[in-house]
Structures are given as C-alpha cells and as structure tokens.
C-alpha cells in the first residue's frame, strides 16, 4: 500500500503539491444509491417541490464544481465536464456521476461528491414521505489518467 500523501513528515494534514505534475486528461465515475419503498417511488412525479431527479441532477453537477470548497485538501479543478444520471429501480434511485478535467490531479472526489450530493438531494426532496430512506453504496466506479494509472471497480 502506498504512503498517504495528505500528511507531512510531522503527521500534519497538508494539501499535496502537484505543481511539478504535467496536466493530463483525467476522468472519474462514481455511484450512489438511494433506497426507498415503492410508495415513495410512486409519488416522485407528484412532488410539489419539483422533479426530484432533475433537481438532484443539477445539485450533483453544482457540487462537482465546488468540491474543493467542501473537502479541505482537494485542489480546485477546472472541470471540462460533469454529468449525473439518475434511474428509477424497484428499490430506489441509482445515481452515476462523472467528471473530466485536463489538470495535474484527478477528479475522483468531484465525481464522488456529485453522486453523494445528488443522493442527499433526492433524500431532501422525498423525506416528507419517509424518514427511513437510506443513502448507500457511494463508491468510485472508475478513474482514468494520471501517474497511478487507471482503476476499474
């Protein structure tokens, strides 16, 4: 296992210096699942706050663009693309988020933040129907580019 890079020699948290790394095209895809009962799924279209899936899609994209403001040691990245897709399944809402940049560091955190915030938004839009809705399975699906190479779950 590699040494964790977000700590200096004294054990203090630090932002990794990526100034010596060459920019490269990097992509990442992440996943989240919002588990809910069929009665909540059946009422998604009737939500007085608006379409929960569309609001969550936009929230996820906005979150990807602001990841460095939420995660202390993340670098602010110029995203060239961010997307979030949500699909209804019998036991809930499946979310996939992706992000792309041409930068000196990867976009895994941007994709994962997008998926997580989209999931939180679905919860926010449906919590009046059921407080027991669960957000599960937030994970990285894949990433490409960079020194560490590609990763596919």
PyMOL commands that place a pseudoatom at each C-alpha (Angstrom):
pseudoatom trace, name=CA, resn=UNK, resi=1, chain=A, elem=C, hetatm=0, pos=[0.000, 0.000, 0.000]
pseudoatom trace, name=CA, resn=UNK, resi=2, chain=A, elem=C, hetatm=0, pos=[1.228, 3.491, -0.825]
pseudoatom trace, name=CA, resn=UNK, resi=3, chain=A, elem=C, hetatm=0, pos=[2.005, 6.103, 1.800]
pseudoatom trace, name=CA, resn=UNK, resi=4, chain=A, elem=C, hetatm=0, pos=[-0.820, 8.573, 2.381]
pseudoatom trace, name=CA, resn=UNK, resi=5, chain=A, elem=C, hetatm=0, pos=[0.104, 11.818, 0.659]
pseudoatom trace, name=CA, resn=UNK, resi=6, chain=A, elem=C, hetatm=0, pos=[-2.097, 14.229, 2.607]
pseudoatom trace, name=CA, resn=UNK, resi=7, chain=A, elem=C, hetatm=0, pos=[0.213, 14.199, 5.655]
pseudoatom trace, name=CA, resn=UNK, resi=8, chain=A, elem=C, hetatm=0, pos=[3.612, 15.826, 6.061]
pseudoatom trace, name=CA, resn=UNK, resi=9, chain=A, elem=C, hetatm=0, pos=[6.580, 14.293, 7.917]
pseudoatom trace, name=CA, resn=UNK, resi=10, chain=A, elem=C, hetatm=0, pos=[5.214, 15.503, 11.265]
pseudoatom trace, name=CA, resn=UNK, resi=11, chain=A, elem=C, hetatm=0, pos=[1.767, 13.985, 10.687]
pseudoatom trace, name=CA, resn=UNK, resi=12, chain=A, elem=C, hetatm=0, pos=[0.010, 17.268, 9.978]
pseudoatom trace, name=CA, resn=UNK, resi=13, chain=A, elem=C, hetatm=0, pos=[-2.602, 17.378, 7.226]
pseudoatom trace, name=CA, resn=UNK, resi=14, chain=A, elem=C, hetatm=0, pos=[-1.471, 19.149, 4.061]
pseudoatom trace, name=CA, resn=UNK, resi=15, chain=A, elem=C, hetatm=0, pos=[-2.533, 19.881, 0.543]
pseudoatom trace, name=CA, resn=UNK, resi=16, chain=A, elem=C, hetatm=0, pos=[-0.387, 17.845, -1.846]
pseudoatom trace, name=CA, resn=UNK, resi=17, chain=A, elem=C, hetatm=0, pos=[1.862, 19.946, -4.078]
pseudoatom trace, name=CA, resn=UNK, resi=18, chain=A, elem=C, hetatm=0, pos=[1.020, 18.991, -7.663]
pseudoatom trace, name=CA, resn=UNK, resi=19, chain=A, elem=C, hetatm=0, pos=[2.889, 21.880, -9.292]
pseudoatom trace, name=CA, resn=UNK, resi=20, chain=A, elem=C, hetatm=0, pos=[5.518, 19.511, -10.712]
pseudoatom trace, name=CA, resn=UNK, resi=21, chain=A, elem=C, hetatm=0, pos=[2.987, 17.229, -12.372]
pseudoatom trace, name=CA, resn=UNK, resi=22, chain=A, elem=C, hetatm=0, pos=[2.061, 17.657, -16.011]
pseudoatom trace, name=CA, resn=UNK, resi=23, chain=A, elem=C, hetatm=0, pos=[-1.588, 18.284, -16.834]
pseudoatom trace, name=CA, resn=UNK, resi=24, chain=A, elem=C, hetatm=0, pos=[-3.333, 15.252, -18.287]
pseudoatom trace, name=CA, resn=UNK, resi=25, chain=A, elem=C, hetatm=0, pos=[-6.880, 14.349, -19.226]
pseudoatom trace, name=CA, resn=UNK, resi=26, chain=A, elem=C, hetatm=0, pos=[-8.412, 12.612, -16.227]
pseudoatom trace, name=CA, resn=UNK, resi=27, chain=A, elem=C, hetatm=0, pos=[-11.868, 11.143, -15.780]
pseudoatom trace, name=CA, resn=UNK, resi=28, chain=A, elem=C, hetatm=0, pos=[-13.778, 9.561, -12.936]
pseudoatom trace, name=CA, resn=UNK, resi=29, chain=A, elem=C, hetatm=0, pos=[-17.137, 7.892, -12.487]
pseudoatom trace, name=CA, resn=UNK, resi=30, chain=A, elem=C, hetatm=0, pos=[-18.880, 7.337, -9.147]
pseudoatom trace, name=CA, resn=UNK, resi=31, chain=A, elem=C, hetatm=0, pos=[-22.031, 5.677, -7.848]
pseudoatom trace, name=CA, resn=UNK, resi=32, chain=A, elem=C, hetatm=0, pos=[-24.626, 6.157, -5.105]
pseudoatom trace, name=CA, resn=UNK, resi=33, chain=A, elem=C, hetatm=0, pos=[-27.952, 4.503, -4.345]
pseudoatom trace, name=CA, resn=UNK, resi=34, chain=A, elem=C, hetatm=0, pos=[-30.983, 5.931, -2.553]
pseudoatom trace, name=CA, resn=UNK, resi=35, chain=A, elem=C, hetatm=0, pos=[-33.016, 3.052, -1.124]
pseudoatom trace, name=CA, resn=UNK, resi=36, chain=A, elem=C, hetatm=0, pos=[-36.734, 3.803, -0.768]
pseudoatom trace, name=CA, resn=UNK, resi=37, chain=A, elem=C, hetatm=0, pos=[-40.007, 1.944, -0.789]
pseudoatom trace, name=CA, resn=UNK, resi=38, chain=A, elem=C, hetatm=0, pos=[-42.353, 1.619, -3.756]
pseudoatom trace, name=CA, resn=UNK, resi=39, chain=A, elem=C, hetatm=0, pos=[-44.831, 4.060, -2.176]
pseudoatom trace, name=CA, resn=UNK, resi=40, chain=A, elem=C, hetatm=0, pos=[-42.205, 6.825, -2.282]
pseudoatom trace, name=CA, resn=UNK, resi=41, chain=A, elem=C, hetatm=0, pos=[-41.101, 5.889, -5.796]
pseudoatom trace, name=CA, resn=UNK, resi=42, chain=A, elem=C, hetatm=0, pos=[-44.738, 6.026, -6.890]
pseudoatom trace, name=CA, resn=UNK, resi=43, chain=A, elem=C, hetatm=0, pos=[-45.047, 9.624, -5.676]
pseudoatom trace, name=CA, resn=UNK, resi=44, chain=A, elem=C, hetatm=0, pos=[-41.883, 11.028, -7.281]
pseudoatom trace, name=CA, resn=UNK, resi=45, chain=A, elem=C, hetatm=0, pos=[-43.796, 12.586, -10.168]
pseudoatom trace, name=CA, resn=UNK, resi=46, chain=A, elem=C, hetatm=0, pos=[-46.227, 14.318, -7.807]
pseudoatom trace, name=CA, resn=UNK, resi=47, chain=A, elem=C, hetatm=0, pos=[-43.620, 16.110, -5.695]
pseudoatom trace, name=CA, resn=UNK, resi=48, chain=A, elem=C, hetatm=0, pos=[-44.753, 19.701, -5.005]
pseudoatom trace, name=CA, resn=UNK, resi=49, chain=A, elem=C, hetatm=0, pos=[-41.088, 20.799, -4.760]
pseudoatom trace, name=CA, resn=UNK, resi=50, chain=A, elem=C, hetatm=0, pos=[-40.497, 19.797, -8.399]
pseudoatom trace, name=CA, resn=UNK, resi=51, chain=A, elem=C, hetatm=0, pos=[-38.992, 16.775, -10.116]
pseudoatom trace, name=CA, resn=UNK, resi=52, chain=A, elem=C, hetatm=0, pos=[-36.652, 15.247, -7.503]
pseudoatom trace, name=CA, resn=UNK, resi=53, chain=A, elem=C, hetatm=0, pos=[-34.487, 13.550, -10.124]
pseudoatom trace, name=CA, resn=UNK, resi=54, chain=A, elem=C, hetatm=0, pos=[-33.924, 16.714, -12.143]
pseudoatom trace, name=CA, resn=UNK, resi=55, chain=A, elem=C, hetatm=0, pos=[-33.212, 18.814, -9.057]
pseudoatom trace, name=CA, resn=UNK, resi=56, chain=A, elem=C, hetatm=0, pos=[-30.768, 16.125, -7.835]
pseudoatom trace, name=CA, resn=UNK, resi=57, chain=A, elem=C, hetatm=0, pos=[-29.047, 16.010, -11.238]
pseudoatom trace, name=CA, resn=UNK, resi=58, chain=A, elem=C, hetatm=0, pos=[-28.430, 19.747, -11.166]
pseudoatom trace, name=CA, resn=UNK, resi=59, chain=A, elem=C, hetatm=0, pos=[-27.342, 19.654, -7.495]
pseudoatom trace, name=CA, resn=UNK, resi=60, chain=A, elem=C, hetatm=0, pos=[-24.808, 16.922, -8.290]
pseudoatom trace, name=CA, resn=UNK, resi=61, chain=A, elem=C, hetatm=0, pos=[-23.300, 18.895, -11.162]
pseudoatom trace, name=CA, resn=UNK, resi=62, chain=A, elem=C, hetatm=0, pos=[-23.091, 22.019, -8.998]
pseudoatom trace, name=CA, resn=UNK, resi=63, chain=A, elem=C, hetatm=0, pos=[-21.438, 20.006, -6.201]
pseudoatom trace, name=CA, resn=UNK, resi=64, chain=A, elem=C, hetatm=0, pos=[-18.793, 18.610, -8.561]
pseudoatom trace, name=CA, resn=UNK, resi=65, chain=A, elem=C, hetatm=0, pos=[-17.818, 22.180, -9.451]
pseudoatom trace, name=CA, resn=UNK, resi=66, chain=A, elem=C, hetatm=0, pos=[-17.477, 23.135, -5.759]
pseudoatom trace, name=CA, resn=UNK, resi=67, chain=A, elem=C, hetatm=0, pos=[-15.758, 20.061, -4.351]
pseudoatom trace, name=CA, resn=UNK, resi=68, chain=A, elem=C, hetatm=0, pos=[-12.652, 21.933, -3.245]
pseudoatom trace, name=CA, resn=UNK, resi=69, chain=A, elem=C, hetatm=0, pos=[-14.854, 24.167, -1.081]
pseudoatom trace, name=CA, resn=UNK, resi=70, chain=A, elem=C, hetatm=0, pos=[-16.265, 21.119, 0.724]
pseudoatom trace, name=CA, resn=UNK, resi=71, chain=A, elem=C, hetatm=0, pos=[-13.284, 18.752, 1.028]
pseudoatom trace, name=CA, resn=UNK, resi=72, chain=A, elem=C, hetatm=0, pos=[-10.419, 20.627, 2.728]
pseudoatom trace, name=CA, resn=UNK, resi=73, chain=A, elem=C, hetatm=0, pos=[-7.388, 19.185, 0.903]
pseudoatom trace, name=CA, resn=UNK, resi=74, chain=A, elem=C, hetatm=0, pos=[-8.910, 18.954, -2.598]
pseudoatom trace, name=CA, resn=UNK, resi=75, chain=A, elem=C, hetatm=0, pos=[-7.426, 21.142, -5.304]
pseudoatom trace, name=CA, resn=UNK, resi=76, chain=A, elem=C, hetatm=0, pos=[-9.786, 23.445, -7.180]
pseudoatom trace, name=CA, resn=UNK, resi=77, chain=A, elem=C, hetatm=0, pos=[-10.022, 21.942, -10.656]
pseudoatom trace, name=CA, resn=UNK, resi=78, chain=A, elem=C, hetatm=0, pos=[-11.175, 23.330, -13.980]
pseudoatom trace, name=CA, resn=UNK, resi=79, chain=A, elem=C, hetatm=0, pos=[-13.789, 20.768, -14.912]
pseudoatom trace, name=CA, resn=UNK, resi=80, chain=A, elem=C, hetatm=0, pos=[-14.306, 20.315, -18.619]
pseudoatom trace, name=CA, resn=UNK, resi=81, chain=A, elem=C, hetatm=0, pos=[-17.334, 18.100, -17.994]
pseudoatom trace, name=CA, resn=UNK, resi=82, chain=A, elem=C, hetatm=0, pos=[-19.591, 16.887, -15.195]
pseudoatom trace, name=CA, resn=UNK, resi=83, chain=A, elem=C, hetatm=0, pos=[-22.707, 14.789, -15.508]
pseudoatom trace, name=CA, resn=UNK, resi=84, chain=A, elem=C, hetatm=0, pos=[-25.143, 12.993, -13.242]
pseudoatom trace, name=CA, resn=UNK, resi=85, chain=A, elem=C, hetatm=0, pos=[-27.677, 10.387, -14.297]
pseudoatom trace, name=CA, resn=UNK, resi=86, chain=A, elem=C, hetatm=0, pos=[-30.423, 9.022, -12.078]
pseudoatom trace, name=CA, resn=UNK, resi=87, chain=A, elem=C, hetatm=0, pos=[-32.536, 5.989, -12.817]
pseudoatom trace, name=CA, resn=UNK, resi=88, chain=A, elem=C, hetatm=0, pos=[-35.554, 4.616, -11.016]
pseudoatom trace, name=CA, resn=UNK, resi=89, chain=A, elem=C, hetatm=0, pos=[-35.346, 0.980, -9.919]
pseudoatom trace, name=CA, resn=UNK, resi=90, chain=A, elem=C, hetatm=0, pos=[-37.833, -1.106, -7.908]
pseudoatom trace, name=CA, resn=UNK, resi=91, chain=A, elem=C, hetatm=0, pos=[-35.948, -0.491, -4.636]
pseudoatom trace, name=CA, resn=UNK, resi=92, chain=A, elem=C, hetatm=0, pos=[-34.790, 3.093, -5.177]
pseudoatom trace, name=CA, resn=UNK, resi=93, chain=A, elem=C, hetatm=0, pos=[-32.812, 5.542, -7.266]
pseudoatom trace, name=CA, resn=UNK, resi=94, chain=A, elem=C, hetatm=0, pos=[-29.438, 4.611, -8.795]
pseudoatom trace, name=CA, resn=UNK, resi=95, chain=A, elem=C, hetatm=0, pos=[-27.074, 7.527, -9.367]
pseudoatom trace, name=CA, resn=UNK, resi=96, chain=A, elem=C, hetatm=0, pos=[-23.979, 7.675, -11.563]
pseudoatom trace, name=CA, resn=UNK, resi=97, chain=A, elem=C, hetatm=0, pos=[-21.844, 10.783, -11.742]
pseudoatom trace, name=CA, resn=UNK, resi=98, chain=A, elem=C, hetatm=0, pos=[-18.846, 11.531, -13.927]
pseudoatom trace, name=CA, resn=UNK, resi=99, chain=A, elem=C, hetatm=0, pos=[-16.276, 14.285, -14.142]
pseudoatom trace, name=CA, resn=UNK, resi=100, chain=A, elem=C, hetatm=0, pos=[-13.480, 15.182, -16.562]
pseudoatom trace, name=CA, resn=UNK, resi=101, chain=A, elem=C, hetatm=0, pos=[-10.579, 17.598, -16.374]
pseudoatom trace, name=CA, resn=UNK, resi=102, chain=A, elem=C, hetatm=0, pos=[-7.241, 18.311, -18.015]
pseudoatom trace, name=CA, resn=UNK, resi=103, chain=A, elem=C, hetatm=0, pos=[-5.216, 19.046, -14.900]
pseudoatom trace, name=CA, resn=UNK, resi=104, chain=A, elem=C, hetatm=0, pos=[-2.332, 17.909, -12.700]
pseudoatom trace, name=CA, resn=UNK, resi=105, chain=A, elem=C, hetatm=0, pos=[-4.545, 15.881, -10.362]
pseudoatom trace, name=CA, resn=UNK, resi=106, chain=A, elem=C, hetatm=0, pos=[-7.544, 13.587, -10.649]
pseudoatom trace, name=CA, resn=UNK, resi=107, chain=A, elem=C, hetatm=0, pos=[-11.290, 14.114, -10.400]
pseudoatom trace, name=CA, resn=UNK, resi=108, chain=A, elem=C, hetatm=0, pos=[-12.328, 11.164, -8.239]
pseudoatom trace, name=CA, resn=UNK, resi=109, chain=A, elem=C, hetatm=0, pos=[-13.506, 13.427, -5.434]
pseudoatom trace, name=CA, resn=UNK, resi=110, chain=A, elem=C, hetatm=0, pos=[-15.531, 15.570, -7.842]
pseudoatom trace, name=CA, resn=UNK, resi=111, chain=A, elem=C, hetatm=0, pos=[-17.377, 12.538, -9.206]
pseudoatom trace, name=CA, resn=UNK, resi=112, chain=A, elem=C, hetatm=0, pos=[-17.968, 11.097, -5.725]
pseudoatom trace, name=CA, resn=UNK, resi=113, chain=A, elem=C, hetatm=0, pos=[-19.132, 14.453, -4.363]
pseudoatom trace, name=CA, resn=UNK, resi=114, chain=A, elem=C, hetatm=0, pos=[-21.553, 14.783, -7.276]
pseudoatom trace, name=CA, resn=UNK, resi=115, chain=A, elem=C, hetatm=0, pos=[-23.021, 11.330, -6.603]
pseudoatom trace, name=CA, resn=UNK, resi=116, chain=A, elem=C, hetatm=0, pos=[-23.293, 11.918, -2.842]
pseudoatom trace, name=CA, resn=UNK, resi=117, chain=A, elem=C, hetatm=0, pos=[-24.895, 15.361, -3.141]
pseudoatom trace, name=CA, resn=UNK, resi=118, chain=A, elem=C, hetatm=0, pos=[-27.342, 14.098, -5.770]
pseudoatom trace, name=CA, resn=UNK, resi=119, chain=A, elem=C, hetatm=0, pos=[-28.313, 11.332, -3.330]
pseudoatom trace, name=CA, resn=UNK, resi=120, chain=A, elem=C, hetatm=0, pos=[-28.710, 13.823, -0.476]
pseudoatom trace, name=CA, resn=UNK, resi=121, chain=A, elem=C, hetatm=0, pos=[-30.904, 15.952, -2.720]
pseudoatom trace, name=CA, resn=UNK, resi=122, chain=A, elem=C, hetatm=0, pos=[-33.179, 13.013, -3.532]
pseudoatom trace, name=CA, resn=UNK, resi=123, chain=A, elem=C, hetatm=0, pos=[-33.480, 12.437, 0.211]
pseudoatom trace, name=CA, resn=UNK, resi=124, chain=A, elem=C, hetatm=0, pos=[-34.270, 16.104, 0.822]
pseudoatom trace, name=CA, resn=UNK, resi=125, chain=A, elem=C, hetatm=0, pos=[-36.947, 16.095, -1.864]
pseudoatom trace, name=CA, resn=UNK, resi=126, chain=A, elem=C, hetatm=0, pos=[-38.631, 12.914, -0.559]
pseudoatom trace, name=CA, resn=UNK, resi=127, chain=A, elem=C, hetatm=0, pos=[-38.052, 12.918, 3.226]
pseudoatom trace, name=CA, resn=UNK, resi=128, chain=A, elem=C, hetatm=0, pos=[-41.589, 14.172, 3.894]
pseudoatom trace, name=CA, resn=UNK, resi=129, chain=A, elem=C, hetatm=0, pos=[-42.853, 10.816, 2.617]
pseudoatom trace, name=CA, resn=UNK, resi=130, chain=A, elem=C, hetatm=0, pos=[-40.454, 8.580, 4.574]
pseudoatom trace, name=CA, resn=UNK, resi=131, chain=A, elem=C, hetatm=0, pos=[-37.690, 9.470, 7.019]
pseudoatom trace, name=CA, resn=UNK, resi=132, chain=A, elem=C, hetatm=0, pos=[-36.294, 5.933, 6.690]
pseudoatom trace, name=CA, resn=UNK, resi=133, chain=A, elem=C, hetatm=0, pos=[-34.920, 6.444, 3.171]
pseudoatom trace, name=CA, resn=UNK, resi=134, chain=A, elem=C, hetatm=0, pos=[-31.289, 5.282, 3.044]
pseudoatom trace, name=CA, resn=UNK, resi=135, chain=A, elem=C, hetatm=0, pos=[-28.299, 6.508, 1.063]
pseudoatom trace, name=CA, resn=UNK, resi=136, chain=A, elem=C, hetatm=0, pos=[-25.983, 3.579, 0.345]
pseudoatom trace, name=CA, resn=UNK, resi=137, chain=A, elem=C, hetatm=0, pos=[-23.182, 2.385, -1.867]
pseudoatom trace, name=CA, resn=UNK, resi=138, chain=A, elem=C, hetatm=0, pos=[-21.282, 5.607, -2.522]
pseudoatom trace, name=CA, resn=UNK, resi=139, chain=A, elem=C, hetatm=0, pos=[-18.136, 4.453, -4.310]
pseudoatom trace, name=CA, resn=UNK, resi=140, chain=A, elem=C, hetatm=0, pos=[-15.734, 5.068, -7.171]
pseudoatom trace, name=CA, resn=UNK, resi=141, chain=A, elem=C, hetatm=0, pos=[-16.581, 3.054, -10.280]
pseudoatom trace, name=CA, resn=UNK, resi=142, chain=A, elem=C, hetatm=0, pos=[-13.548, 4.011, -12.341]
pseudoatom trace, name=CA, resn=UNK, resi=143, chain=A, elem=C, hetatm=0, pos=[-10.894, 6.625, -12.941]
pseudoatom trace, name=CA, resn=UNK, resi=144, chain=A, elem=C, hetatm=0, pos=[-8.525, 7.196, -15.828]
pseudoatom trace, name=CA, resn=UNK, resi=145, chain=A, elem=C, hetatm=0, pos=[-5.363, 9.222, -16.311]
pseudoatom trace, name=CA, resn=UNK, resi=146, chain=A, elem=C, hetatm=0, pos=[-2.572, 10.232, -14.027]
pseudoatom trace, name=CA, resn=UNK, resi=147, chain=A, elem=C, hetatm=0, pos=[0.532, 8.654, -12.533]
pseudoatom trace, name=CA, resn=UNK, resi=148, chain=A, elem=C, hetatm=0, pos=[-1.314, 5.950, -10.582]
pseudoatom trace, name=CA, resn=UNK, resi=149, chain=A, elem=C, hetatm=0, pos=[-2.925, 4.649, -13.781]
pseudoatom trace, name=CA, resn=UNK, resi=150, chain=A, elem=C, hetatm=0, pos=[-6.460, 3.587, -14.462]
pseudoatom trace, name=CA, resn=UNK, resi=151, chain=A, elem=C, hetatm=0, pos=[-8.802, 1.994, -11.942]
pseudoatom trace, name=CA, resn=UNK, resi=152, chain=A, elem=C, hetatm=0, pos=[-11.924, -0.017, -12.734]
pseudoatom trace, name=CA, resn=UNK, resi=153, chain=A, elem=C, hetatm=0, pos=[-14.023, -1.407, -9.905]
for i in range(1, 153): cmd.bond("trace and resi %d" % i, "trace and resi %d" % (i + 1))
show_as sticks, trace
zoom trace
